Amino acid sequence: MNRFERQPQAASEAEVDYLDGDFRVRRPGAYVRCAVTGEPIPLENLRYWNVDLQEPYSSPEAKLKRLRGDRA
C-alpha cells in the first residue's frame, strides 16, 4: 500500500433525512437499512423511501409491503 491509497474503513450506517425526490445525509455512512427487510442499502443504490414515515426501502416490492401493512 502506498501513501495515496486509503485505508479501508469499517462500513457504518448513515443517518438520512428523506425528502420529496431527494435525501439529505445527516451522519455520513455507507448504507441505510431497509425498514421492511432489514437488509443494508448502499447510499448509491437508495431509490425508494417514504417521506412521511422517514423510512428507506430496498425495492418497490418492499415499499408495497409496507404500504399494505404486511410484515417481513
Biopython code that builds the backbone (N, CA, C, O; Angstrom):
import numpy as np
from Bio.PDB.StructureBuilder import StructureBuilder

atoms = [
    (1, "MET", "N", (0.844, -1.175, 0.000)),
    (1, "MET", "CA", (0.000, 0.000, 0.000)),
    (1, "MET", "C", (0.887, 1.234, 0.000)),
    (1, "MET", "O", (1.852, 1.314, 0.760)),
    (2, "ASN", "N", (0.560, 2.185, -0.846)),
    (2, "ASN", "CA", (1.343, 3.412, -0.849)),
    (2, "ASN", "C", (0.583, 4.530, -0.149)),
    (2, "ASN", "O", (-0.540, 4.326, 0.309)),
    (3, "ARG", "N", (1.181, 5.695, -0.066)),
    (3, "ARG", "CA", (0.592, 6.780, 0.717)),
    (3, "ARG", "C", (-0.666, 7.357, 0.095)),
    (3, "ARG", "O", (-1.394, 8.094, 0.761)),
    (4, "PHE", "N", (-0.947, 7.040, -1.180)),
    (4, "PHE", "CA", (-2.129, 7.581, -1.846)),
    (4, "PHE", "C", (-3.345, 6.661, -1.730)),
    (4, "PHE", "O", (-4.468, 7.059, -2.038)),
    (5, "GLU", "N", (-3.106, 5.437, -1.285)),
    (5, "GLU", "CA", (-4.222, 4.516, -1.104)),
    (5, "GLU", "C", (-4.843, 4.744, 0.264)),
    (5, "GLU", "O", (-4.142, 4.913, 1.262)),
    (6, "ARG", "N", (-6.167, 4.747, 0.291)),
    (6, "ARG", "CA", (-6.847, 4.956, 1.558)),
    (6, "ARG", "C", (-6.954, 3.635, 2.319)),
    (6, "ARG", "O", (-7.095, 2.564, 1.729)),
    (7, "GLN", "N", (-6.885, 3.743, 3.617)),
    (7, "GLN", "CA", (-7.088, 2.580, 4.467)),
    (7, "GLN", "C", (-8.565, 2.186, 4.382)),
    (7, "GLN", "O", (-9.426, 3.066, 4.406)),
    (8, "PRO", "N", (-8.878, 0.910, 4.284)),
    (8, "PRO", "CA", (-10.288, 0.516, 4.296)),
    (8, "PRO", "C", (-10.917, 0.869, 5.637)),
    (8, "PRO", "O", (-10.347, 0.596, 6.694)),
    (9, "GLN", "N", (-12.098, 1.476, 5.584)),
    (9, "GLN", "CA", (-12.787, 1.845, 6.803)),
    (9, "GLN", "C", (-13.987, 0.931, 6.996)),
    (9, "GLN", "O", (-14.603, 0.479, 6.030)),
    (10, "ALA", "N", (-14.301, 0.672, 8.223)),
    (10, "ALA", "CA", (-15.469, -0.156, 8.518)),
    (10, "ALA", "C", (-16.714, 0.573, 8.019)),
    (10, "ALA", "O", (-16.894, 1.765, 8.271)),
    (11, "ALA", "N", (-17.558, -0.150, 7.317)),
    (11, "ALA", "CA", (-18.788, 0.435, 6.814)),
    (11, "ALA", "C", (-19.706, 0.731, 7.993)),
    (11, "ALA", "O", (-19.940, -0.119, 8.851)),
    (12, "SER", "N", (-20.215, 1.946, 8.012)),
    (12, "SER", "CA", (-21.128, 2.325, 9.083)),
    (12, "SER", "C", (-22.468, 2.741, 8.483)),
    (12, "SER", "O", (-22.560, 3.076, 7.302)),
    (13, "GLU", "N", (-23.486, 2.714, 9.306)),
    (13, "GLU", "CA", (-24.830, 3.075, 8.858)),
    (13, "GLU", "C", (-24.975, 4.588, 8.859)),
    (13, "GLU", "O", (-24.603, 5.261, 9.821)),
    (14, "ALA", "N", (-25.516, 5.111, 7.776)),
    (14, "ALA", "CA", (-25.736, 6.553, 7.645)),
    (14, "ALA", "C", (-27.035, 6.946, 8.333)),
    (14, "ALA", "O", (-27.926, 6.119, 8.525)),
    (15, "GLU", "N", (-27.127, 8.199, 8.695)),
    (15, "GLU", "CA", (-28.378, 8.767, 9.199)),
    (15, "GLU", "C", (-28.865, 9.739, 8.131)),
    (15, "GLU", "O", (-28.140, 10.653, 7.738)),
    (16, "VAL", "N", (-30.093, 9.540, 7.666)),
    (16, "VAL", "CA", (-30.585, 10.235, 6.479)),
    (16, "VAL", "C", (-31.944, 10.867, 6.741)),
    (16, "VAL", "O", (-32.785, 10.275, 7.417)),
    (17, "ASP", "N", (-32.165, 12.081, 6.203)),
    (17, "ASP", "CA", (-33.485, 12.709, 6.144)),
    (17, "ASP", "C", (-34.031, 12.456, 4.755)),
    (17, "ASP", "O", (-33.370, 12.766, 3.763)),
    (18, "TYR", "N", (-35.230, 11.898, 4.669)),
    (18, "TYR", "CA", (-35.835, 11.578, 3.374)),
    (18, "TYR", "C", (-36.754, 12.718, 2.970)),
    (18, "TYR", "O", (-37.695, 13.059, 3.686)),
    (19, "LEU", "N", (-36.470, 13.299, 1.817)),
    (19, "LEU", "CA", (-37.216, 14.441, 1.310)),
    (19, "LEU", "C", (-37.976, 14.040, 0.055)),
    (19, "LEU", "O", (-37.814, 12.925, -0.441)),
    (20, "ASP", "N", (-38.800, 14.937, -0.457)),
    (20, "ASP", "CA", (-39.512, 14.686, -1.711)),
    (20, "ASP", "C", (-38.516, 14.663, -2.861)),
    (20, "ASP", "O", (-37.955, 15.699, -3.218)),
    (21, "GLY", "N", (-38.295, 13.494, -3.440)),
    (21, "GLY", "CA", (-37.422, 13.353, -4.596)),
    (21, "GLY", "C", (-35.936, 13.404, -4.300)),
    (21, "GLY", "O", (-35.128, 13.371, -5.227)),
    (22, "ASP", "N", (-35.553, 13.483, -3.034)),
    (22, "ASP", "CA", (-34.139, 13.558, -2.678)),
    (22, "ASP", "C", (-33.990, 13.132, -1.228)),
    (22, "ASP", "O", (-34.983, 12.935, -0.527)),
    (23, "PHE", "N", (-32.766, 12.991, -0.783)),
    (23, "PHE", "CA", (-32.499, 12.728, 0.625)),
    (23, "PHE", "C", (-31.256, 13.496, 1.029)),
    (23, "PHE", "O", (-30.411, 13.828, 0.198)),
    (24, "ARG", "N", (-31.161, 13.777, 2.337)),
    (24, "ARG", "CA", (-30.025, 14.533, 2.865)),
    (24, "ARG", "C", (-29.350, 13.678, 3.933)),
    (24, "ARG", "O", (-30.005, 13.179, 4.847)),
    (25, "VAL", "N", (-28.059, 13.519, 3.810)),
    (25, "VAL", "CA", (-27.294, 12.722, 4.765)),
    (25, "VAL", "C", (-26.970, 13.596, 5.975)),
    (25, "VAL", "O", (-26.297, 14.620, 5.853)),
    (26, "ARG", "N", (-27.458, 13.177, 7.142)),
    (26, "ARG", "CA", (-27.176, 13.904, 8.387)),
    (26, "ARG", "C", (-25.922, 13.394, 9.072)),
    (26, "ARG", "O", (-25.174, 14.167, 9.670)),
    (27, "ARG", "N", (-25.689, 12.076, 8.982)),
    (27, "ARG", "CA", (-24.470, 11.481, 9.519)),
    (27, "ARG", "C", (-23.909, 10.567, 8.446)),
    (27, "ARG", "O", (-24.579, 9.617, 8.041)),
    (28, "PRO", "N", (-22.709, 10.826, 7.978)),
    (28, "PRO", "CA", (-22.137, 10.024, 6.896)),
    (28, "PRO", "C", (-22.054, 8.544, 7.249)),
    (28, "PRO", "O", (-21.871, 8.159, 8.404)),
    (29, "GLY", "N", (-22.194, 7.746, 6.224)),
    (29, "GLY", "CA", (-22.086, 6.307, 6.359)),
    (29, "GLY", "C", (-22.173, 5.684, 4.987)),
    (29, "GLY", "O", (-22.363, 6.385, 3.993)),
    (30, "ALA", "N", (-22.038, 4.389, 4.925)),
    (30, "ALA", "CA", (-22.022, 3.685, 3.649)),
    (30, "ALA", "C", (-23.400, 3.191, 3.230)),
    (30, "ALA", "O", (-23.638, 2.955, 2.046)),
    (31, "TYR", "N", (-24.318, 3.030, 4.197)),
    (31, "TYR", "CA", (-25.596, 2.399, 3.878)),
    (31, "TYR", "C", (-26.677, 2.828, 4.858)),
    (31, "TYR", "O", (-26.395, 3.444, 5.886)),
    (32, "VAL", "N", (-27.929, 2.491, 4.520)),
    (32, "VAL", "CA", (-29.072, 2.553, 5.429)),
    (32, "VAL", "C", (-29.725, 1.175, 5.404)),
    (32, "VAL", "O", (-29.460, 0.386, 4.497)),
    (33, "ARG", "N", (-30.560, 0.878, 6.369)),
    (33, "ARG", "CA", (-31.235, -0.427, 6.422)),
    (33, "ARG", "C", (-32.676, -0.302, 5.959)),
    (33, "ARG", "O", (-33.388, 0.627, 6.342)),
    (34, "CYS", "N", (-33.095, -1.249, 5.130)),
    (34, "CYS", "CA", (-34.469, -1.304, 4.652)),
    (34, "CYS", "C", (-35.403, -1.460, 5.853)),
    (34, "CYS", "O", (-35.168, -2.301, 6.721)),
    (35, "ALA", "N", (-36.456, -0.654, 5.898)),
    (35, "ALA", "CA", (-37.405, -0.686, 7.009)),
    (35, "ALA", "C", (-38.234, -1.963, 7.026)),
    (35, "ALA", "O", (-38.800, -2.307, 8.063)),
    (36, "VAL", "N", (-38.320, -2.675, 5.905)),
    (36, "VAL", "CA", (-39.129, -3.889, 5.823)),
    (36, "VAL", "C", (-38.267, -5.136, 5.952)),
    (36, "VAL", "O", (-38.563, -6.013, 6.764)),
    (37, "THR", "N", (-37.214, -5.223, 5.167)),
    (37, "THR", "CA", (-36.405, -6.443, 5.128)),
    (37, "THR", "C", (-35.208, -6.409, 6.075)),
    (37, "THR", "O", (-34.693, -7.459, 6.461)),
    (38, "GLY", "N", (-34.762, -5.209, 6.451)),
    (38, "GLY", "CA", (-33.591, -5.084, 7.314)),
    (38, "GLY", "C", (-32.271, -5.182, 6.575)),
    (38, "GLY", "O", (-31.210, -5.056, 7.186)),
    (39, "GLU", "N", (-32.320, -5.407, 5.268)),
    (39, "GLU", "CA", (-31.066, -5.541, 4.519)),
    (39, "GLU", "C", (-30.414, -4.172, 4.309)),
    (39, "GLU", "O", (-31.110, -3.166, 4.173)),
    (40, "PRO", "N", (-29.077, -4.135, 4.284)),
    (40, "PRO", "CA", (-28.385, -2.867, 4.054)),
    (40, "PRO", "C", (-28.554, -2.402, 2.608)),
    (40, "PRO", "O", (-28.505, -3.205, 1.676)),
    (41, "ILE", "N", (-28.750, -1.107, 2.437)),
    (41, "ILE", "CA", (-28.886, -0.499, 1.111)),
    (41, "ILE", "C", (-27.752, 0.518, 0.969)),
    (41, "ILE", "O", (-27.761, 1.533, 1.664)),
    (42, "PRO", "N", (-26.783, 0.278, 0.095)),
    (42, "PRO", "CA", (-25.737, 1.285, -0.119)),
    (42, "PRO", "C", (-26.374, 2.609, -0.557)),
    (42, "PRO", "O", (-27.316, 2.611, -1.350)),
    (43, "LEU", "N", (-25.873, 3.713, -0.054)),
    (43, "LEU", "CA", (-26.480, 5.009, -0.371)),
    (43, "LEU", "C", (-26.548, 5.266, -1.877)),
    (43, "LEU", "O", (-27.484, 5.903, -2.360)),
    (44, "GLU", "N", (-25.558, 4.771, -2.613)),
    (44, "GLU", "CA", (-25.580, 4.996, -4.062)),
    (44, "GLU", "C", (-26.688, 4.200, -4.751)),
    (44, "GLU", "O", (-27.020, 4.477, -5.903)),
    (45, "ASN", "N", (-27.266, 3.208, -4.053)),
    (45, "ASN", "CA", (-28.361, 2.407, -4.614)),
    (45, "ASN", "C", (-29.720, 2.754, -4.019)),
    (45, "ASN", "O", (-30.721, 2.130, -4.373)),
    (46, "LEU", "N", (-29.777, 3.728, -3.128)),
    (46, "LEU", "CA", (-31.031, 4.093, -2.469)),
    (46, "LEU", "C", (-31.952, 4.801, -3.467)),
    (46, "LEU", "O", (-31.629, 5.875, -3.976)),
    (47, "ARG", "N", (-33.108, 4.178, -3.737)),
    (47, "ARG", "CA", (-34.060, 4.728, -4.705)),
    (47, "ARG", "C", (-35.467, 4.883, -4.151)),
    (47, "ARG", "O", (-36.263, 5.653, -4.688)),
    (48, "TYR", "N", (-35.785, 4.157, -3.077)),
    (48, "TYR", "CA", (-37.157, 4.111, -2.583)),
    (48, "TYR", "C", (-37.201, 4.468, -1.100)),
    (48, "TYR", "O", (-36.439, 3.929, -0.297)),
    (49, "TRP", "N", (-38.113, 5.395, -0.742)),
    (49, "TRP", "CA", (-38.301, 5.768, 0.651)),
    (49, "TRP", "C", (-39.667, 6.404, 0.821)),
    (49, "TRP", "O", (-40.346, 6.725, -0.154)),
    (50, "ASN", "N", (-40.060, 6.582, 2.077)),
    (50, "ASN", "CA", (-41.322, 7.205, 2.412)),
    (50, "ASN", "C", (-41.015, 8.461, 3.216)),
    (50, "ASN", "O", (-40.420, 8.383, 4.291)),
    (51, "VAL", "N", (-41.416, 9.606, 2.703)),
    (51, "VAL", "CA", (-41.132, 10.886, 3.361)),
    (51, "VAL", "C", (-41.876, 10.981, 4.691)),
    (51, "VAL", "O", (-41.298, 11.396, 5.696)),
    (52, "ASP", "N", (-43.159, 10.597, 4.705)),
    (52, "ASP", "CA", (-43.965, 10.723, 5.918)),
    (52, "ASP", "C", (-43.462, 9.822, 7.041)),
    (52, "ASP", "O", (-43.401, 10.245, 8.196)),
    (53, "LEU", "N", (-43.104, 8.596, 6.713)),
    (53, "LEU", "CA", (-42.612, 7.651, 7.708)),
    (53, "LEU", "C", (-41.107, 7.751, 7.934)),
    (53, "LEU", "O", (-40.588, 7.192, 8.900)),
    (54, "GLN", "N", (-40.395, 8.467, 7.040)),
    (54, "GLN", "CA", (-38.937, 8.596, 7.110)),
    (54, "GLN", "C", (-38.280, 7.223, 7.142)),
    (54, "GLN", "O", (-37.465, 6.922, 8.015)),
    (55, "GLU", "N", (-38.665, 6.378, 6.142)),
    (55, "GLU", "CA", (-38.144, 5.020, 6.050)),
    (55, "GLU", "C", (-37.596, 4.742, 4.660)),
    (55, "GLU", "O", (-38.195, 5.154, 3.667)),
    (56, "PRO", "N", (-36.449, 4.038, 4.573)),
    (56, "PRO", "CA", (-35.917, 3.596, 3.281)),
    (56, "PRO", "C", (-36.396, 2.180, 2.965)),
    (56, "PRO", "O", (-36.714, 1.403, 3.864)),
    (57, "TYR", "N", (-36.441, 1.862, 1.670)),
    (57, "TYR", "CA", (-36.845, 0.534, 1.218)),
    (57, "TYR", "C", (-35.855, 0.028, 0.177)),
    (57, "TYR", "O", (-35.328, 0.799, -0.624)),
    (58, "SER", "N", (-35.613, -1.275, 0.200)),
    (58, "SER", "CA", (-34.634, -1.878, -0.699)),
    (58, "SER", "C", (-35.168, -2.086, -2.107)),
    (58, "SER", "O", (-34.386, -2.220, -3.048)),
    (59, "SER", "N", (-36.497, -2.115, -2.267)),
    (59, "SER", "CA", (-37.084, -2.376, -3.581)),
    (59, "SER", "C", (-38.516, -1.852, -3.602)),
    (59, "SER", "O", (-39.081, -1.536, -2.555)),
    (60, "PRO", "N", (-39.107, -1.760, -4.804)),
    (60, "PRO", "CA", (-40.514, -1.357, -4.875)),
    (60, "PRO", "C", (-41.419, -2.362, -4.151)),
    (60, "PRO", "O", (-42.432, -1.974, -3.567)),
    (61, "GLU", "N", (-41.061, -3.636, -4.187)),
    (61, "GLU", "CA", (-41.853, -4.659, -3.515)),
    (61, "GLU", "C", (-41.858, -4.438, -2.001)),
    (61, "GLU", "O", (-42.890, -4.602, -1.350)),
    (62, "ALA", "N", (-40.708, -4.067, -1.448)),
    (62, "ALA", "CA", (-40.626, -3.803, -0.012)),
    (62, "ALA", "C", (-41.498, -2.608, 0.360)),
    (62, "ALA", "O", (-42.167, -2.624, 1.392)),
    (63, "LYS", "N", (-41.491, -1.582, -0.470)),
    (63, "LYS", "CA", (-42.323, -0.406, -0.196)),
    (63, "LYS", "C", (-43.807, -0.779, -0.261)),
    (63, "LYS", "O", (-44.593, -0.328, 0.572)),
    (64, "LEU", "N", (-44.187, -1.582, -1.223)),
    (64, "LEU", "CA", (-45.583, -2.015, -1.329)),
    (64, "LEU", "C", (-46.007, -2.849, -0.128)),
    (64, "LEU", "O", (-47.134, -2.726, 0.351)),
    (65, "LYS", "N", (-45.105, -3.701, 0.360)),
    (65, "LYS", "CA", (-45.405, -4.478, 1.555)),
    (65, "LYS", "C", (-45.720, -3.559, 2.725)),
    (65, "LYS", "O", (-46.681, -3.789, 3.459)),
    (66, "ARG", "N", (-44.912, -2.516, 2.901)),
    (66, "ARG", "CA", (-45.120, -1.568, 3.997)),
    (66, "ARG", "C", (-46.454, -0.833, 3.806)),
    (66, "ARG", "O", (-47.204, -0.653, 4.766)),
    (67, "LEU", "N", (-46.748, -0.415, 2.587)),
    (67, "LEU", "CA", (-47.989, 0.320, 2.338)),
    (67, "LEU", "C", (-49.224, -0.544, 2.569)),
    (67, "LEU", "O", (-50.264, -0.045, 2.998)),
    (68, "ARG", "N", (-49.108, -1.845, 2.283)),
    (68, "ARG", "CA", (-50.226, -2.776, 2.508)),
    (68, "ARG", "C", (-50.323, -3.177, 3.975)),
    (68, "ARG", "O", (-51.334, -3.729, 4.409)),
    (69, "GLY", "N", (-49.275, -2.901, 4.730)),
    (69, "GLY", "CA", (-49.273, -3.273, 6.139)),
    (69, "GLY", "C", (-48.741, -4.656, 6.403)),
    (69, "GLY", "O", (-48.865, -5.163, 7.517)),
    (70, "ASP", "N", (-48.143, -5.287, 5.389)),
    (70, "ASP", "CA", (-47.561, -6.619, 5.567)),
    (70, "ASP", "C", (-46.340, -6.518, 6.470)),
    (70, "ASP", "O", (-45.684, -5.478, 6.527)),
    (71, "ARG", "N", (-46.045, -7.583, 7.162)),
    (71, "ARG", "CA", (-44.831, -7.675, 7.965)),
    (71, "ARG", "C", (-43.835, -8.559, 7.280)),
    (71, "ARG", "O", (-44.211, -9.517, 6.604)),
    (72, "ALA", "N", (-42.557, -8.254, 7.443)),
    (72, "ALA", "CA", (-41.496, -9.050, 6.809)),
    (72, "ALA", "C", (-41.351, -10.399, 7.457)),
    (72, "ALA", "O", (-40.506, -11.194, 7.047)),
]
sb = StructureBuilder()
sb.init_structure("model")
sb.init_model(0)
sb.init_chain("A")
sb.init_seg("    ")
for serial, (resi, resn, name, xyz) in enumerate(atoms, 1):
    if name == "N":
        sb.init_residue(resn, " ", resi, " ")
    sb.init_atom(name, np.array(xyz, "f"), 0.0, 1.0, " ", f" {name:<3s}", serial, name[0])
structure = sb.get_structure()
